[in-house]
Amino acid sequence: MRDLATIDKALLEQLPHPWLIVDDAHENLANLVPFLANQMAPGDYFVIEDAFLHLTASGIASVVKACTGLGFLVDSKYTDAFGVNVTCAPNGWLVKQ
């Protein structure tokens, strides 16, 4: 994830959709999310897991804001299924539009 050149774009292009990408490492998100967003189709999900353990609230908010600029929306069906952000991925269930 630190070196995006190691990701096989041809393989990504062949994978069937929908995708569920779960990020639990929180490495290089500023570059990884736009890279993957270009390969994703509407209805695919990018989940930022355990963000509260690794990112500050403002860090989570900045990642989510960047993702909305890439065509993602927070899917509150999943983030708020048990109460507002009662999940290990607060505002982290992002669906590609």
Steps between C-alpha positions, in 0.01 A plus 500: 500500500797729541618429145198511271716393207491150647122475451408318181256735322428238231388258770275764657339569162408130469340461842119483506303763686367578757813538709535523875839651582576509872790718607636406840860619460440874448820533296528744212124569490553834325634311197337160539138617505522706177689216331232246590213744439603514134458121478173479694147489361178647641382285788851394607596562863817629663491447878741677732512247785607578858572858403438624853798294619739652247362837394374801690142614444631779278714247312196281436304806389774607257517152344120487463497851350769400248301188412181696432701700246579169329136398461443322832219555749483382860242219512318557827312173451816333629662773710182557700343153498526472879492873584687802367852380423471200732748311285871437479496705178346836603390676179729251331257305280550684171302400192615602152239697306 
